């Protein structure tokens, strides 16, 4: 599948289908609680704390699903990278996002780029995520949200949105999570695309991610 064949609203369409199902399955008061939690985060302006386009991406070294250490600066020696922060295995929006990015992994690699996903889950839970979703890119465990904090993404989950899977997946009771975000990073470490939204139902489309990476690849070929 070529880049121009990736559907423009592929992920948004899947999310819309998910929300239709949730509306049918969950009590209205629970859904209202989720929306209230989202609105509180959006109104708080937390997304503005994230690192921005033009800044240097904070380097990191974290264990992947196999227990091997992945270091951003080492990955960038091979080519540009897309770093995806997700909330956890328990989050259905993250599930759709990771699966959507897995589908475009061949195109990402054809560009000469790497894909990395990061969550605060423990290594065992990260391995479960990889196996269940059949992911073949690096999925890293950022226990305690150490790296997410350097990217300006960490927030305390509002009480109305405290899914029981959060503490189980993260191995603590802090209720801290990263805002879902995607950072496209050039080989020199500069962030060239940043998508961060406190509304966790909004995610970067695969087509947009590919376009950002393709632009970097084009730039490299003309240098």
Buried (B, 14 or more C-beta within 10 A) or exposed (E): EEBEEBEEEBBBEBBEEBBEEBEEEEEEEEBEBBBEBBEBBBEEEBBEBBBEEEEEBBEBEBBBBEEEEBEBEEBBEEBBBBBBBBBBBBBBBBBBBBBBBBBBBEBBBBBBBBBBBBBBBBBEBBBBBBEEBEBEBBBBBBBBBEBBBBBBBBBEBBEBBBBEBBBBBBBBEBBBBBBBBBBBBBBEBBBBBBBBBBBBBBBBBBBBBBBBBBBBBEEBEEE
